[in-house]
Amino acid sequence: MGKTQTSKASRKSKRKDVARATDKASKSPSKPDNYPYALLAEASESLQLGNPQSALPHAQQALAALTSPGPVNSIALPTLNLLGQINVELGDIDLARQAFETAVSLDPDGNLPEDEGGGAEKFLWLAQLSEEGGQDSIDWFDKGAAALERELASLQDQGVKNEELLERRAKLASSLCGMVEVWMTDLSLEPNAESACEALIARALLISDPPQPSVLQTLASIRLSQSRLEDAQSALERSLAQWKELSPTHPDMPDFPTRISLARLLMEAEMEEVALEVVERLVGEDDQSVEAWYLGGWCLWLMGSKQENTDDAEDKSALLLSSREWLRNCLKLYSLLDYEDDRLRDHAAELVHGLDNELGDAEIEEEDDDEWTDEESPDDTGGEDHEMDGT
């Protein structure tokens, strides 16, 4: 069965939860031996700085230094959760799964406070890392969602109306959307798959009011699977409207993987021009993104393929030439970065091969930016160098 993949943004979000638990554990007073707490703090800091290789030995030593690991030991859960995340970053999924499963044995229902390493995170990780996928992933998501719902209820009983409450709502909505993804992939042939998706997305929309962009994208994905194109397009437009005017650093800007997903959905919903705008913005933020270059090239290919009339021959050629350039950049980066996605590589190469056959040696015509030097160069006039203003 297919496994739900974890995104970098998802991992980054979960690091914050472990960091909070680690910070509290490292400052615990009246401990007979502060050694493991210091190691845990060092491991957490290394992971936060994006250095899992350095974090791993500190976390391993912290766990080994515990004299009585168990539910009463306030450092055990944060250490296990941190070890799990470190191993995810290092690509050792089996060890990551083992760490999270051990954490579950110490907090089976997620009733311990999140700042002590309890709560939903370990369940949500295991849902994404499930080797079986399918119902096993759903079961872990259910446990995580139940823990989050209890936390929400507790916060609401306390009259909390702040960022913490919104964070829990967003996390719960994301968990429900994760279950939708499993139902639409691993469990798509089950007779109740569609009704399960409808129930889950209804809960997610209700919890995240107003709906998060990622929730609206999940709604669009469901509608596309039902061949309800206009409803899918409407959901995607609502998702995009929430952030299209924001700067990349704005706190409400969806993470990079969410916008990559949006571009794919826009293309599937026959909104190629909007998809291209999203991808161009993504490449502007990270020109090393293999997937962004690939999606841009594919999107341009789709746009060019729709230009079938002879009157559109020049536009079609321009689009296909641009498509080939984007896809070539994608394949170059794929090789340079040792990227791992055989299907992406093979499709990009197939598209480039077809474009080479259709376009031959034609290349994109570029304006001669140096034309002005033929008329009056700085050397000829003895003047100072001038900078081009880009206009």
N, C-alpha and C positions, 0 to 999 in steps of 0.2 A: 504494500500500500504506500501511497505517496506520503511524504512527511512535510508538515508545514515548516517553511524555512524562517529563520529569525533574521530580521533586518538589523543593520547597524544602528538605526535610530531606536529600534526596540531595545537593543542591548544597552544603548546609552541611557535610555529612560530608566531601565532596571538598575543600572549602576548607582543611580541616585538613591534608590531605596536601600541598597546594601551600604552605601556610604553613610547614610543616616544611622543605621544600626551599628556600623563599625565605630562611628564617632562616639556613640553613647557607650559602647562596650569598652572602648579604649580609655574612657574617663571614669570608669567605675571605681568608686572609692573602696578603701579597706580590703584590698585583695592581697592575699599572702604572697603572690608572685605576679608582678606586672609584666613579666617577659612575654607571654603569649599575646597580651593586649597591644603591646608595642609592635609586635610582628604583624598583627592584624591591621593596625593602622598603616604600617609601611606598605603592606600588600594592597590595601584599598587605595592608597595614594598613587601607587604605581599603575594600577588599573585605570584610575581616573585620568592619568596622564597618557594613557594609551600604550602602556608598556607591560602587557601580560606576561612576557617572558621573565621580567624582573619580579612581578607580583607573585608568580607561582611558588617559588621556594619559600618566601616569607609566609604565605598562607599555609603551606604544607607544614612548616615548622611550628606555626601557631597551633594547628590542630594536634600535632604530635606532642606539644608541650602541655596540653590539657591533662590534668591528673584525674579528673572525673567527668568526662564528657557525658552529657545527659540533659534532660529537661531543666534541671536546676542550674545548669551552667550557662550563664548569660552570654558567653562567647561562642558556644558551640554552633548555634544556628547561624549567626552572622558569618562565621568562618566557613561553614559548609556551603552557604549560599554564594559566598565570594569565590570559593574554589570552583563551584559549578560555573559561574560566569567566566572566570579566568580560562577554564578549559574550553568553553564555547568559543572564546576569542582565539584560542590556540588551535581550534578545529578538532579537539579530542572529545567528540560527542559522548562516547561511552563513559569516560571518566566524569564528564559533566553530569550526565544522567545519574550516575552512581552517587555523586555528591548531593544532588537534589533529592534523590530517593531516601538517602540517610537523613536529610533534613526533615522530610515528611515523617519519618519514624519518630522524630522528636516533637513534632507538632502536627499530628495526623489530620486535624480539621482546620488548621490555620487560626486557632483561637488565641494564640499568643500575640502580643502587640507587634506591629510591624517594625517598630524601632528596636525590638529585641530579636529581630530576624524571623519573626512569625509572619502571619498573614498569608496573602494569596500568591506571592511571587513564585515560590517553588512549584506550585501547581501549574501556573501559567507557563513556566519554563518547560515542565515535563510534557505539557500539552503540545508544545512546539517541537520538542525533541523526541517525541514518541517514535519508537522504532516500528511499532505496528501501524500507527496512524489510525484513521477511521474512528471507531467507537472508543478506542483507548484514548485518543486525543480528546474526544468529546467529554469523556469521564473526567479527565484532568481539568479541562476548561470549566466543567460544572462545579468542581470543588473550588476552583479559584473564584468563580463568579459568586458562589455561595458565601465565601469568606469576605469578598468585597461588599456584598449586600449587607452582611452583618456589620461591617465597618461603617457603611453609609448610614444604616439605621441608628447606630450608636452616636455618630456625629450629629445626625439630625435631632436625636433626643436631647443632645447637649445644646442645641440651638446654634450649632456652628454654621456659619455662612461665610466661608472664606475660600482661599485657594486650595486648601486641603480637601474640602468637600468637592470642589470642581474637579480636582485631580482624581479622586476616587470615582466620580461619575464617568470621567473620560476613560479611565482604566477598565471599568465595568463594560462600557459600551464597546471598547476595543476587544474585550474578551468575547462578547457576544458575536461580534463580527468575525472573530477568529473561528468560532463554531460554524458560522455560515460558510466560511471558506472550506472547512472540512466536509460539510454536507454537500457542497457544490463540486467537490473533487472526489475524495475517497468514498463518500457515501451517496454519490449522485444517482446510483441505480436503485437505491432503496425506495420503496413505494411512498414513504412519508417524507422524502427529502424536500420537496417543494413546500409542504406545510410547515416543516421545521424551520426552513429559511424565513418564511413569512412571519412566523411567531418571533423568531430571534431578532429580525430587523425591526419589527414593531417595538420590541422592548428597547432596543438600542436607540431608536429615534426618540422614544419617550424619555429615556434616561438622559441623553445628551441634547437638552433643549436650550438653545437652538442646536440642531444637529451639527456634529463635527464634519469637516470635509471628508474624512476617511469613512464615516458612517454613510454619508450620501453616496460615496463611491461604491460601497458595498451594496447599497440599494440599487444603484445603476447596474451593477454586475448581475444582480438577480433579475432585473427587468430585461436585460439583454438576453439572458438565458431563456426568458419567456417570450422572446421576439417582440417585446413591447418597446420598440425603438424610441418613440417620442417620449415615453415616460423615462427611459434611461437618459436621453438627452437633457430632459428637464432637471433630473437629479444632478447630472454632471455640471450643468450651468450653475445650479445653486452652490455646488461645491466650489467651483472656480471663483464665483462672485465673492466668496468670503475672504479671499486672500490675494486676488490678482493685482490689487493696488498697493499691497504691502511691500516693504523692503525685505530683502533676504534675511536680515537680522531681527526682524520683528518677532516678538514671542509667539504671536498667533500664526506665523508662517508654518504651514505643514512641512514635515521633514522631507528630505530628498526622496527617499523610497516611496512615500505617499504620492508625491508628484510624478514620479516615474510611472507608478500604477495608474495615475490619472491620465497620463499621456496614452498609455495602452488602451484604456477604456474609451477615450475620446476617438482613437483610431477605429476601434471596434464599432463605435456608435456613428461612424461616418462623419465625424467632425474633424477632418484632417487639418484644416487651416488653424483651428484653435489648438489642436494637439501640437502642431509645429511651433506655435508661439510658446507653449509650455516648455517644449524641448529646447528651443533656442535659449530660453531663460536658464534652464538647467545647465546647459553647456557653458553659458556665461559664468555660472557660479562654480562649476567644476568641469574643466575641459579635459579631465582625465577619466571621465565616466564613459566606459565602454558602452554601457546600455543606452545612455543618452544619445551618443553618436549613432548607434544602431537604430534606435527608434526614429531619429531625425531622418536618416537615410531611407528607412522603410516608408515613413510618412510621405516623403517627397516622391518616392516611387509610386505610391498609391495615388497621389495627386496627379502625377504625370500620366499614369495609366488611364485616368478618367478623361484625359484630353484626347478624345478620339477624332474630333472633327478636323478636317484639313485646315480650317481657319485657325485652329489652335496649334498647328504644327510647331511654330516657333516657341510658344509657351511650353509645350510638352517637352521639347528638346532641352530647354533651360532647366526645367524641373528634374528631368532625368540626369542631366549632367551634374546638377547639385546633389542629387541622390547618390550618384556614384562617388562623388567627393566625400560625402559624409560616411558612406559605407567603407571606403578605403581607409579613412581616418580610424573608423571603428576597428578594422582588422589590424591596422598597425599597432594601435593601443593594446588590442587583445594579445598580440605577440609580445610586446614590450613588457606588459604587466603580468604575463603568465596567467591571464584570466581563465576561469574555468566555467564554460557554458557551451558545450558542444553544439547544442541546437541553435543558439544564437550565432555562433561562428559559421556553421554550415549554411544557415539561411542567408547571412550576410554575403558569404562567398558565392552562393547560388545567384543572388540578386546582381552582384558585381559581374559575374560571368555573363548573365543575360544582357546586362547593360553594355558590356564590352562588345558583344555581338551586334547589338542594335546601334550603338553610337560610334563604334570604330575608334579612331584616334582623336575624335573631337574632344576639345577641352573647353572649360569655361573661359570666355573672353574676359580679360582683365583690362581696366583702364590703365593707360600709360602714365603713371604718377610722375615719371621723370621728364615728361614732355617739355615742361617749362625750362629745363636746364639747357635745351637746345637753342632756345631763343636768347636767354640771358642768364648765364650761370654766374655764381659768385666769383669764380676764378676770373671770368672775363671782365667783370666790372670792378674787381678789386674790393667789392663790398664784403660785409660780414655775412656769415652763414645765417640762413633763415630757417625757422622751424615751420613745418607744415602744420596748419591748424586743424586739419582733419575735416574741413568743411568743403 
